[in-house]
């Protein structure tokens, strides 16, 4: 603002020397695009000149506005100094290698990462925002700078702050995007980028062998121990974790009393495509028309808790019970030395289960099986006898 504080008009007003780069009048000519000073200025009046500075280096720069005029008596010169210190534009860098890899993540699971933004310039970055991300990449919590982020729209010179970005794949395969941080560097709007990528995996799926439907132990005698090995296979694309077996109650139990059974091989994790074994016993202690239970295998599929099941059936019967006919002891009566008497004994299985591995081991001379071996010439017993 140029003001005439005298009592008469100033005349012959003109730019005395002109400004030199990096200073200049706007529009490259006095009084500048926004200026309105003419060749005269009335007493007590004011007018405007508009100057600009476009720093050429990060140093102190100066110049002088020189205005020539006639004060009504003599020529005068008005000087007004200008100066400013140039600074490097704001320059934001984003941490991590390019591209940053989230690794392999199960579909519908989420992985987050903190990125650090650093302003290495000499002035503040303003109007900081992100313009590039799209699903399955997003700011945690849904908006810049993310739930764990600290960045504001302005990042001071030499300062840093954080943004938190999540990767939540809903499909399989390699997925990629670019973090695009847009900001005003003090001179113009610019952008800093960081590529990101991650691989979506199919969820873990645990299947239990011997299906579909229930596994049937069949008819089992009480008091016996009948075990079966089930194979658990991970047919999905992710590692199953937090695997645990449950659900069993007597007469069904894991071998030895706890998961995965004494000779079982399963642990708490199972890689994609791998398998392991669990061993389950059916140990009936009482006759039953039908015992039922269910193996429960709980696990995390990489994104959520899941459960696989296999039903179990079994029928408990009384074990084989063999009786031998005749009173005890059976008497052959009185017989002459050197003579032979024979008798057929009947063996009955009065139980509900087949007797097996039948053999006789007690006879010694002068008693023997006819023909010299069990079950005797006229005998018909074999190694088994049905209920």
Secondary structure, 3 states (H helix, E strand, C coil): CEECCCCCCEEEEEECCCCCCCEEEHHHCCCCCCCCCCCCECCCCEECCCEEECCCCCCEEEEEEEEEEECCCCEEEEEEEEEEECCCCCCEEECCCCCEEEEEEECCCCEEEEEEEEECCCCCEEEEEECCCCCCEEEHHHCCCCCCCCCCCCECCCCEEEEEEEECCCCCEEEEEEEEEEEECCCCEEEEEEEEEEEEECCCCEEECCCCCCEEEEEEECCCCEEEEEEEEECCCCCEEEEEEECCCCCEEEHHHCCCCCCCCCCCCECCCCEEEEEEEECCCCCEEEEEEEEEEEEECCCCEEEEEEEEEEEEECCCCEEECCCCCCCCCCCCCCCCCCCCCCEEECCCCCECCCCCCCCCCCCCCHHHCCCCCCCCCCCCECC
